[in-house]
């Protein structure tokens, strides 16, 4: 998928980054975050300009969430569930996201972009719960700036230091494999002991008898 995405981004450039991020941000299942990282790696290789990638992703994120806000605000919960069911927005997912949103308030608009699921529902939920649009716009823009800044920096750094990263990954891949095997073995051992140990209450009942 990463290779196909890279081909799309290199071919269509900033338009692809903008559209993929924008569509993801109002519930359409597109790889917006992955597109941002891949585009940043491509910028490090000289295929794109990193500031063009940042601007395209930022505009896509802000506009996408505002489209989601409009859907939630004007269409209401019923429309969100009717249309959203086709792209994975279920009654249960929406309910959980709304509860989380109402508990933590404005900070969710900023941080939700870093959480899978909330990122796609952020604007829609803000609209359905009646958050003031100007307040949502301000916090959403802040969250978009932080999100784009973090992942574009990660992708750009990885692209610039690809050979170094590959060298260390190859050198310590055996160590990662050993740690993984040990972790799985410990998990299996602990699980077997838990399943094999009779409950304490049952032992007490047996002694009483």
N, C-alpha and C positions, 0 to 999 in steps of 0.2 A: 504494500500500500504506500509505503514511504517513497518508493521509486516512482510510482504512478503520480503521486502528489507532487514530487519534485519536478517531474516533466510538465505537469499542468502549470505550476508556479513559474518555472523558467520560461514557458511558452507564453503565458498570459500576464505574467508579472504582477504588478501591484493591484490590478483589477481582480485577479484571482484571490489574492490575500484579502482584499476588501470584502469580496462577496462571500468567501468561505467563513470569515469571522462574523460578518453581519448575519448571515443565515443561521449560524449556530446560536447566536445570541437571542433569537426569539423562538427557539425550540426546534428548528429544522436540524436533523442529525447529520451535520457536516463536520469534518475534522478541523475546526477553526484554530484551536490551540496548536495542533500539530502543524498546520499550515504556517502559522507564525514562526515556529521554530525552524521548519524546513526553509522558509524564505530567508530567515536570518543566517542560516548556514550558507545558503546560496549567495547572500550578500558578502559574507566573509571570503567566498571564493571569487568575488568580483562579478558575479552574474547580475546582481541587483545592487541598488544603493540602500544601505541600512536605514538611512533617514526616510527614504521613500517607503520602506517596509513598515517602519514605526508609524508613520503618518497614515498609511492605508489601513493598518490594523486598528489604530486608535479610532479613526473615523468609522470603520466597520463595527467596532465594539459599541461605540456610543449610539450610532444610528440604529443598530440591531436591537439594542436594549430599549430604545425609545419606541421602536415599532412594537416590541413586546408590551411596553407600557400602554400604548394606544389600544392594543388588542384586549388587554385586561381591563382597562378603564372603560372603554366604550362597549365592549362585547360582554363583559361580565364573566362570571365563573362558568356559566352554562355554555357559552360560546367557546371558551378556552378548552373545556372538556370535550365538546363536540368535535372541534377541529383538531385539538391536540391529541386526541386518541389515536389519530392516524400516524403520529410521529412519536408515540411513546409517552405522552403526558396523560397519566391515569389519574383517577380520583384520589387514589392513595398517595401517589407521588406529590400531587398538587397540595393535598391536605397537610402532609408532613412539612413541605416547603413553606406553606403559609404559617404553620405553627412556629417554625424556626424563625421566620421573618418577623412575626409579631412579638416574639420573646426578646429578640436582640436588636430590633429597631434599625436605625440608620446605618450602623456599622456593618450590617449584613449586605447592604448595597455595595459597600466598598470591598468587603472580603469574599462575597459570594462568587465573584469571578474566578477565584482560585479553587472553588469546590465544584467538582463534577456533578451535574444535576441542577444545582442552584445557579450555576452560570447560565444555563439555558432558560431557566424560569425566572430569573431575577427581575427583569422588567415586567413580565406578565403578572407576577405576584404583587409588585409595587402598584400596578394599576388596579388589580382586583381588591386590594385592601384599602385603596383610596389615599395613598401617599400623595402629597402635593407634588405637582410635576416639577416645579423649579427646584425643590429640595432634592428630588430624585435625580434630576439632571446634574446637579452639582456633585453629589456623592457618586453618581455613576461615572462621571468624567474622571473623578479622582481614582476610582477603582480601575477604570480602563487604562489610565496612565501608568499606574503601578503594575498592572498585569502585563501590559505591552512592554514596559521597561524591563521587567524581570525576565520574561521568556525570550525577548529579542536579544538581551545581553547573554543569556545562556546559550542560545543558538549561535550567536556571532562568535562568542569565545570558543565554543566547541569547534566551529568551522575553522577558526584561525589556528587552533592547536590540535587539529585532527590527528596528525601523525604522532604527536606526543601522547595523546589519549589512547590511540590504538596500540602504541608501544607498551604502555603500562597495563592496558587491559590484557594484551597477549602474555605479558610477563607474569601477571598475577591471576590469570584465569584459572590455573590449577588450584590456587589457594581458595578462590571463591567456590570452586567445585567441592573441595574438601569440607569447607564450612557448611555448605548446603547439605552435603551427605550427612554430616554429624548432626545438624539441626533436625533433619528428617528422622534419623535414628533415635534421637532423644525424644522427639514428639511421639513416635511409635511406642517407645518403651514406657513413657509416662501414661499414655493412653491405655496400654495393656494392663498396667498396674492398677489404674483406676477402675477399669472394667472387671479385673479379677479380684478386687478387694470387696468383701461383703459389707453391707451397710452396718454402722455401729449399733444402731437400734435393733437390728435383727440379732446380733450377737448377744445383746443384753437380754432380749426376750428368751433366747435359747437357754441362757444360764438360769433365769428365773424358773423355767420349766424343769 
